[in-house]
Amino acid sequence: MGHKEDLLEGAKRCLLEKGYGRTTARDVVAASGTNLASIGYHYGSKDALLQQAFLALTEEWGDRIGPAEPAGHELPADPYGRFRAVWERVVATAEASRPVWKLRTEVVTRLDDDERLREAIKGPQREGRLGMAEGLLGIDPEKEPEKARVAGLLCQALAAGVMIQWMVDPETAPTADDLTEGLKVLMGERD
């Protein structure tokens, strides 16, 4: 690995351990085994490096959830069965994903005061919606852009809400069955 990759990996470790606001350039240098000048050379600034590291961690979380139909496991044919199967995968990552969601929560609280950070994550957030629609639900954003957009919006909203509930109180946080039953209530299919 070169300095650029070492810096990114070091920044990711620092973000997960110290958070966004408490990570310094010196922390990243110590974690990566590089030097301060490397940050400016490869990323322009510590903030740009931290933004890239944050986005990489978010993308890695999405990759851990996996494809819509994992190899050898076809999704159920009925919509509620598919919904349950998808959210079982998401909920299964809750404990392991806690550091990433803690970081995401911190980043969201910084957006009102950091316009550059807000601008840096807008595009990737939009791409993430489409990625969730494709990865979780198998909707091709190229073929069905509006369907992917609205499904991705719902997936992002549900994922954020579910993960925050798991951070606050894992014992009463929603399971995939809870979410499925709640959806049935919303759809008027359960008394």
C-alpha positions as CSV (number, residue, x, y, z in Angstrom):
1,M,0.0,0.0,0.0
2,G,1.2,3.5,-0.7
3,H,0.9,6.6,1.4
4,K,-2.5,7.6,0.0
5,E,-4.0,4.3,0.9
6,D,-2.2,4.2,4.2
7,L,-3.6,7.6,5.1
8,L,-7.2,6.6,4.2
9,E,-7.0,3.4,6.3
10,G,-5.4,5.3,9.2
11,A,-8.1,8.0,8.9
12,K,-10.9,5.3,8.9
13,R,-9.4,3.8,12.1
14,C,-9.2,7.2,13.8
15,L,-12.8,8.1,12.9
16,L,-14.1,4.9,14.3
17,E,-12.0,5.2,17.5
18,K,-12.0,9.0,18.1
19,G,-14.9,10.4,16.1
20,Y,-14.9,13.1,13.4
21,G,-14.4,16.1,15.6
22,R,-11.6,14.7,17.8
23,T,-9.5,13.2,15.0
24,T,-6.4,15.3,14.3
25,A,-3.9,15.2,11.4
26,R,-1.3,14.0,13.8
27,D,-3.6,11.1,14.9
28,V,-4.0,10.1,11.2
29,V,-0.3,10.3,10.7
30,A,0.4,8.1,13.7
31,A,-2.3,5.6,12.7
32,S,-1.0,5.4,9.1
33,G,2.7,5.5,9.6
34,T,3.0,8.4,7.1
35,N,3.9,12.1,7.5
36,L,1.9,15.3,7.7
37,A,3.0,16.4,4.3
38,S,1.4,13.3,2.8
39,I,-2.1,14.5,3.8
40,G,-1.8,17.7,1.8
41,Y,-0.1,16.0,-1.1
42,H,-2.7,13.2,-1.5
43,Y,-5.9,14.8,-0.2
44,G,-5.4,18.5,-0.1
45,S,-6.4,18.8,3.6
46,K,-7.2,16.8,6.7
47,D,-10.9,17.7,6.2
48,A,-10.9,16.3,2.7
49,L,-9.2,13.1,3.9
50,L,-11.7,12.7,6.8
51,Q,-14.6,13.2,4.3
52,Q,-13.2,10.5,2.0
53,A,-12.6,8.1,5.0
54,F,-16.2,8.7,6.2
55,L,-17.6,8.0,2.8
56,A,-15.5,4.9,2.5
57,L,-16.7,3.6,5.9
58,T,-20.3,4.2,4.8
59,E,-19.8,2.4,1.6
60,E,-18.2,-0.5,3.4
61,W,-21.3,-0.8,5.7
62,G,-23.4,-1.1,2.5
63,D,-21.1,-3.8,1.2
64,R,-21.5,-5.8,4.4
65,I,-25.2,-5.9,4.0
66,G,-24.7,-7.6,0.7
67,P,-26.5,-8.1,-2.6
68,A,-30.2,-8.3,-3.0
69,E,-30.0,-12.0,-3.6
70,P,-26.9,-13.5,-1.9
71,A,-25.3,-16.4,-3.7
72,G,-27.4,-19.5,-3.2
73,H,-30.2,-17.7,-1.5
74,E,-33.2,-16.5,-3.6
75,L,-35.4,-14.0,-2.0
76,P,-39.0,-15.0,-1.2
77,A,-41.6,-14.4,-3.9
78,D,-44.1,-12.5,-1.7
79,P,-43.3,-8.8,-1.0
80,Y,-43.5,-9.2,2.8
81,G,-41.2,-12.1,2.8
82,R,-38.7,-10.2,0.7
83,F,-39.0,-7.2,3.0
84,R,-38.3,-9.4,6.0
85,A,-35.3,-11.1,4.4
86,V,-33.7,-7.8,3.5
87,W,-34.2,-6.3,7.0
88,E,-32.9,-9.5,8.6
89,R,-29.6,-8.8,6.9
90,V,-29.6,-5.1,7.9
91,V,-30.5,-5.8,11.6
92,A,-27.9,-8.6,11.7
93,T,-25.2,-5.9,11.1
94,A,-26.5,-3.7,14.0
95,E,-24.0,-4.5,16.7
96,A,-21.0,-4.8,14.4
97,S,-22.0,-1.5,12.6
98,R,-22.4,0.5,15.9
99,P,-19.1,2.4,15.5
100,V,-20.0,3.4,11.9
101,W,-23.5,4.6,12.9
102,K,-22.1,6.5,15.9
103,L,-19.8,8.3,13.5
104,R,-22.7,8.9,11.0
105,T,-24.7,10.4,13.9
106,E,-21.8,12.7,14.8
107,V,-21.3,13.8,11.2
108,V,-25.0,14.7,10.8
109,T,-24.8,16.9,13.9
110,R,-21.9,18.8,12.3
111,L,-23.7,19.6,9.0
112,D,-25.3,22.9,10.0
113,D,-21.9,24.3,10.9
114,D,-19.8,22.7,8.1
115,E,-21.1,23.5,4.6
116,R,-18.1,21.8,2.9
117,L,-18.9,18.6,4.7
118,R,-22.5,18.9,3.8
119,E,-21.6,19.4,0.1
120,A,-19.1,16.6,0.2
121,I,-21.7,14.0,1.3
122,K,-24.7,15.1,-0.7
123,G,-23.7,13.3,-3.9
124,P,-22.6,10.1,-2.2
125,Q,-25.8,10.1,-0.1
126,R,-27.9,10.2,-3.4
127,E,-25.7,7.5,-4.8
128,G,-26.2,5.5,-1.6
129,R,-29.9,5.6,-2.0
130,L,-29.6,4.0,-5.5
131,G,-27.1,1.6,-4.2
132,M,-29.5,0.5,-1.4
133,A,-32.3,0.1,-3.9
134,E,-30.1,-2.1,-6.1
135,G,-28.2,-3.9,-3.4
136,L,-31.1,-4.6,-1.0
137,L,-34.0,-4.8,-3.4
138,G,-32.5,-5.7,-6.7
139,I,-33.9,-2.6,-8.5
140,D,-31.7,-1.5,-11.4
141,P,-31.4,2.3,-11.2
142,E,-30.6,2.5,-14.9
143,K,-33.7,0.7,-16.0
144,E,-36.1,2.0,-13.3
145,P,-34.6,5.3,-12.0
146,E,-37.7,6.7,-10.2
147,K,-38.6,3.3,-8.6
148,A,-34.9,3.0,-7.4
149,R,-35.0,6.6,-6.1
150,V,-38.1,6.3,-3.9
151,A,-37.2,2.7,-2.7
152,G,-33.7,4.0,-1.8
153,L,-35.2,6.9,0.1
154,L,-37.3,4.5,2.1
155,C,-34.4,2.2,2.7
156,Q,-32.1,5.0,3.9
157,A,-34.8,6.3,6.3
158,L,-35.5,2.9,7.7
159,A,-31.8,2.0,8.1
160,A,-31.0,5.2,9.9
161,G,-34.0,4.8,12.2
162,V,-33.4,1.2,12.9
163,M,-29.7,1.7,13.7
164,I,-30.4,4.6,16.0
165,Q,-32.9,2.5,17.9
166,W,-30.3,-0.3,18.2
167,M,-27.7,2.2,19.5
168,V,-30.2,3.6,22.1
169,D,-31.8,0.3,23.3
170,P,-30.8,-2.9,21.6
171,E,-33.2,-4.9,23.8
172,T,-36.3,-3.2,22.3
173,A,-34.9,-2.2,18.9
174,P,-36.9,-3.5,16.0
175,T,-36.4,-6.9,14.5
176,A,-37.0,-7.8,10.9
177,D,-40.3,-9.4,12.0
178,D,-41.3,-6.2,13.9
179,L,-40.6,-4.1,10.8
180,T,-42.6,-6.5,8.6
181,E,-45.5,-6.6,10.9
182,G,-45.4,-2.8,11.2
183,L,-45.4,-2.5,7.4
184,K,-48.5,-4.8,7.3
185,V,-50.3,-2.5,9.7
186,L,-49.4,0.6,7.6
187,M,-50.7,-1.2,4.5
188,G,-54.0,-2.1,6.3
189,E,-53.3,-5.8,6.1
190,R,-53.2,-6.5,9.8
191,D,-55.7,-5.6,12.6
